[in-house]
Amino acid sequence: MQKVYFISGTMCTVDLWQFVFPKLENIEPIYVDITSAISFKEINTIILSKIEEPAIIVGFSLGGFSALNFAIHFPEKVKKLIIVAANANGLNEKEILLRQSTTTFLEKHKYKGISQTRIQQFLHPDNHHNKKITGVIRKMDNDLGKEVLIRQLKATSSRIDISEQVSKLNTPILFVSAKNDALVLSEEIKKAANRTLKGKFISIKNCGHMIPLEKPQELSNILNFVLAN
C-alpha cells in the first residue's frame, strides 16, 4: 500500500473524495486539510507537516494549485503530482477584485449558504439536479461555514501566476481536466501540461468542475493506473 496525499478545493472537505477513496487499489489515501490556512505559505507548512517524503500528492482545484505551489518550493519532497481541475495560472485583476468585494460583503452580512445557481456553475448540466452530488456540495459548504469561506477567499486573493516555475519542474505531473468545466477551462489545463517538462494530460467527457463527485469511477481508474506505473 502506497500512501497518497489528497488536497481538496475551496469550501471542500474530505467528503469531496467519498466516492473515490473506496475505489482505489493498493493506495492508502491520506487527507490533508488546508482550510485553516490564510496564505499559500501556511498551506505549504501544513503539507510539510503531513507528508512523508518523497510524496505523491493529488490536488483538486485550489488544492491542485496548492500542490503545484508546494512542489516549486519543495521539489525534493514531491515524487509525483496529479492535478485535478486546476492549473498554475494566477488570478487576474477582475477575479481579485471580485474576491475582495465578496469578502467585504460576507464580513458585514449573514452567510446563507451556497446557492443553487452557484452549485450549478460547478456541475455539468446533467448533474444540476443530481441530489446525491448537490447534497455533498451543500454539506461541505455548511460544515465549513462563513469563517472558512472568508479565510479561503483571502488566501486565494494572493494567487500569483506560477506557470513559469511549474514548467521547469522535473517532477511527473498528470493534469486531469473536465471537458465541460466552466471554471477552469480544459484547453488552459492542456496548455499547462504541454509546457511542463514531465507533464501529461487527460480530459474527462460529460463532466463539470467537480470531477471527484461527478466522475469518481473515471478518476479512480486514472489514479489506479497512474500510481501503479
N, C-alpha and C positions, 0 to 999 in steps of 0.2 A: 504493500500500500504506500503510494507516494503522497506526501502532503501537498495540497494545492490551496492557495490563499485567495479568497473571494472578497471583492470590494464592491459595494452597491453604489447607486447613484443618489442624486438629490432626493431627499424625503423617502428614501427606501431603506428597509431593514433587511434582516436575514430572510424574511418572508419572500423576498423577491426570488429567491433560489429554491423555494419549497418544491417546485415541480421538476427541478434539475437535479438536485442532490441525490434523490433516490435512484436515478438512472445512471449514475456514474459508476464506472467499473475500475476496481483496483486504485481508487482515489480516495484519500481522506480529506474531505473539504473542511477548511478552517475559515470561519468568517472573521473579517477584520472590520470592526465598527469604527467609522471615521466621523460619526455625527457630532462628536464633542469638539471637533477642531474648528477654529475660526480662521485658519490660514493653511496654505499648502505646506508651509514649513512644519506646522503642527501635525498635518496628515503624515508627512514623512517620518516624524518622530513616532507616531502611533504604529505605522507599518514596521519600522525598525524594531519596535518593542515586541512585535507579534511573530515575526517570521524567523525561520531557521534558514540560513543562507547556504548555498545559493537557492533562491526561492522561485517557484512557479506562481505567477500572480494572474488572476483573472479579474478584470475590472470592467464594470458596466457604467456607461455614461460618465458622470462626474468621477466615478471610481476608475474608469478607464483612463481618463486624463490624469488622475492622481497617480495611477500605476506608471504611466509614461513619465510623469514628472519625477517620481521616485527613482526610476531607472536612470535618468540622466544625471541625477545627483549621486546615486549609489550603484553604478553599473556592475560592480563586482559582486553585489549581493543579489543579483537577479539572473536566473538561469533561462527563463522563458516568460513571455508575456502573451496573454490572449486578451485583446482589447475589443469589447463588445459595444457597438453603437456609440463610438467616440473617436475623436481624432486629436491631434496635437495643436489645433488652431486655438488662438486666444479669442477673447470676446471683442467685438467691435464697439465703437463708442455708443452706438444706439442701444446695444444689449446691456452695456454697463449702466447707462442712464436708466433703462427700464428696471434693472435690478435695484438700483438705488432708490427709485421712486416707489417701488413695491415695498422695500424695506421700511421706508419712511411711513407709508400708509399703514403697514402692519403694526408698527410701533405705536400708532395712535388709535387703532381700531381693533375691534374684536375679530379674531380669525374664525370664520365659519366652516372651514374645511375646504378641501379641494372640490371644485365644481365639476359637474358632468361635462360641461364644454371643455374644460381643461383636460379631463381624463381622456376625452375622445381625441384630443390633439396628439396624445401619446400612442394611440392604437390604430391598427388597420381598420377600415370601415366594417369589415366582417365581425370585428370584436367590440364595436361600440356599445353593444347591448349584451355582451357576454358577462353575466353576473359573477361568474367564478373569477374572472380576471379583474373586472372593475371593483369587485369586493375586496380583493387583495390590495389594490391601489388605495382605496378608501381607508382600509385598516392601517396600512403603513403610515399614511398621512395623519390619521387620528392618533396612532400610537406615539408618533414623534412630536406633533403639535407645533404651535406657533413659535416657541423659542428656538427650536431646532431649525425651522424654516428660515427665520431671520438670520440665525448663525450661518447657515449654509449659503444663503444669498450673499452675505457679506464675504464669505470665503471665496465664492465663485467670481466675485467682482474683481478679484486680483488675478484672474486667469489670463496670463500673457501667452503669446504665441511661442511655443517651444518646438515647433516643427523642424527647425534647422538642427537643433541638438538631437532630436529624436532620429532624424535621418542619418546621423552618424553613429548611432548605437550599434555595437557589434553583438547584438542580442537578437535571437529569433523572436519575431513579433508576428502574431496572426491577428489581423484585423477582421472582425466579423461585423457585417452591416446587414441592415434590412432594406430590401428594395423599396419599400413604401414608407420609410422613416421620414417624417416631415420635419423633424427637429435636427437631425444630423444626417445630411444627405449622403447616400451611398456612394455617389461619384466622388465626393470630397474624401471619404474614407479610402476609396480605391487609390486616389492620387497620393494620399499619405503612405499607403502601403508600397506603392511603386517607388517612392522617394527613399524608402528605408533600405539600408544595406541588406538586412535579412528579413524583409517584410513579405508577408503573404496575405492574400485577400480572399474572403468568402462572402458571398451575398445570399441572404435567405429571402425567398419569394413570399408574397402574400403576408407580409408582416410589417407592423409599425415599429415604433421605438422600443417598446417593452419586450424585447426578444426573449428574455428568460421566462416570461409569463405567457407570451403568445405562441412561441415555438420551442417549448422545453425539450421535446424529443429531438428535434433537429440540432439544437445547441448542444445537448448531451452527446449526441452522436459525434459531433465535431470535436468536442473536448476529449471524448474517449479515444478517438482516432489519433488526434494530435499528440496527446500525452502518452500514448502507447508507443509512439515512434520517435 
